[in-house]
Amino acid sequence: MPCTPRYAAGPLADIKRTAIERCAAARIGVVLVPTIVAGINLDQVGDIIRFGVSRAPAVRGVHFQPVGSFGRYPWHNGNEARVTLPELMTALERQTDAMVRVEDFHPPCCEHSLCSFSASFTLDGKGGLGPVWTGPSSCCTPPASPLARPATADVYHAPIRADEGSRQSKSFVARQWGPPPAPEPASPTKVQADDFSRFLERASLSRRFSISAMGFQDIWTLDLERAKGCCIHVVDARARLIPFCIYNLTAPDGRTLYRGR
């Protein structure tokens, strides 16, 4: 039976701003996830970052997703709409006046290195960001000096096991994308030795802002090497592990290959 959506397709900026404000009031962390399309909003990625920073710490970061061909959307001559991850990183640097730089971003923890990028930043309180260097990905074990931009790529760590990378990724997302930590009430009768350490940790997390992107594969861009290296899976009805991008593939006419079968 057809249903009528509450909001018809059209300008939704005011509705989304209100949603962010209400999430902030309820101490619910918000991550902006814009789909990026060449010729539509690729020239707005810098504004999206500035918008997210202006709503921090309620907004915990921005996760960009370049457009892909899924479902029934017609994709004739669709390559003109595509945005590669290098193009996106270059646009971020240019449109933020190098507040965010290409060399700030790192390959992922557990999926293939061409699938995504990410970085953690520190809010400077003036609408700007400073990088927090944390190794091959913002979720992985950091090198010895985590506060400075790297001079070369030589400080990258060796790849880690997929299961360990997956664990660290989930831990990072839970820590970074959740709401900023609430201040703990002071105890007038008992002071713990690590109270100051916990205070510093809470203050650090509330000043963090993440920027990341995931380049999902569709039927036109499928790379089997990337699929083999995937550590994000969907378990199907026969208990098989299906790589996430493979699970969501659709044929040109919109038929699914795995989902719902």
Beta strands, then each sheet from edge to edge (+ up, - down):
strand 1: 30-32
strand 2: 35-36
strand 3: 59-66
strand 4: 116-123
strand 5: 129-132
strand 6: 208-214
strand 7: 233-235
strand 8: 241-243
sheet 1: 1+ 3+ 2+
sheet 2: 1+ 3+ 6+ 4- 5+
sheet 3: 7+ 8-
end
